[in-house]
């Protein structure tokens, strides 16, 4: 006999609704995996574009999950595993296959794969730190450069270089420094704006809408160069802001003396 005050059993949500955000994550993982295959086959421009595609797809899965109220622990872990492939292993292997494997074997042969591993390892550390800070840190800001942004710097650099007819061997020093710096920026304590609060309000300022329109138009004119410029500017924003705060703090200290 049922108790009179017993609550009716809640209807469980069907699992099919979780397909949409995980589909975006799987698509991003596929793009990252294809980048590895393309880089192995010497198709470096296709490999770089695949990483950019993975970055775009990765930007949708979390937002779709929040919009459809289907955020789960499984989705978060799956997204991290996909990010490790698409923005950790794929860019590292791309830089090694395209450029850093050309280092003179007798003198610097080991440095090529070592710096690529440093980048890949920093990506893993960045993802682990992000996962443990979810719900604690301010979601408006990232601590350290986000993995997709670091991967975008390397991928767009290869993309632009290939379009300009420059080989990885010609740009080997710049490739080495760029790979190392992007890896270190991911595990740094520099603060980066996350842009996660832009879609929370239904009302968007007209200036922001106009800015997004101009950004799309300028990117469509020359996608590889514009993506490279935007990603480099964003990557340098963290150290630049930290330097600005240090200078301002020091000037205030001098004024108070």
Rosetta blueprint (number, residue, H / E / L):
1 X L
2 X L
3 X L
4 X L
5 X L
6 X L
7 X L
8 X L
9 X L
10 X L
11 X L
12 X L
13 X L
14 X L
15 X H
16 X H
17 X H
18 X H
19 X H
20 X H
21 X H
22 X H
23 X H
24 X H
25 X H
26 X H
27 X H
28 X H
29 X H
30 X H
31 X H
32 X H
33 X H
34 X H
35 X H
36 X H
37 X H
38 X H
39 X H
40 X H
41 X L
42 X L
43 X L
44 X H
45 X H
46 X H
47 X H
48 X H
49 X H
50 X H
51 X H
52 X H
53 X H
54 X H
55 X H
56 X H
57 X H
58 X H
59 X H
60 X H
61 X H
62 X H
63 X H
64 X H
65 X H
66 X H
67 X H
68 X L
69 X L
70 X L
71 X L
72 X L
73 X H
74 X H
75 X H
76 X H
77 X H
78 X H
79 X H
80 X H
81 X H
82 X H
83 X H
84 X H
85 X H
86 X H
87 X H
88 X H
89 X H
90 X H
91 X H
92 X H
93 X H
94 X H
95 X H
96 X H
97 X H
98 X H
99 X L
100 X H
101 X H
102 X H
103 X L
104 X L
105 X H
106 X H
107 X H
108 X H
109 X H
110 X H
111 X H
112 X H
113 X H
114 X H
115 X H
116 X H
117 X H
118 X H
119 X H
120 X H
121 X H
122 X H
123 X H
124 X H
125 X H
126 X H
127 X H
128 X H
129 X H
130 X H
131 X H
132 X H
133 X H
134 X L
135 X L
136 X L
137 X L
138 X L
139 X L
140 X L
141 X E
142 X E
143 X E
144 X L
145 X L
146 X L
147 X H
148 X H
149 X H
150 X H
151 X H
152 X H
153 X H
154 X H
155 X H
156 X H
157 X H
158 X H
159 X H
160 X H
161 X H
162 X H
163 X H
164 X L
165 X L
166 X L
167 X L
168 X L
169 X L
170 X L
171 X L
172 X H
173 X H
174 X H
175 X H
176 X H
177 X H
178 X H
179 X H
180 X H
181 X H
182 X H
183 X H
184 X H
185 X H
186 X H
187 X L
188 X L
189 X L
190 X L
191 X E
192 X E
193 X E
194 X L
195 X L
196 X L
197 X L
198 X L
199 X L
200 X L
201 X L
202 X L
203 X L
204 X L
205 X L
206 X H
207 X H
208 X H
209 X H
210 X H
211 X H
212 X H
213 X H
214 X H
215 X H
216 X H
217 X H
218 X H
219 X H
220 X H
221 X H
222 X L
223 X H
224 X H
225 X H
226 X H
227 X H
228 X H
229 X H
230 X H
231 X H
232 X H
233 X H
234 X H
235 X H
236 X H
237 X H
238 X H
239 X H
240 X H
241 X H
242 X H
243 X H
244 X H
245 X H
246 X H
247 X H
248 X H
249 X H
250 X H
251 X H
252 X H
253 X H
254 X H
255 X H
256 X H
257 X L
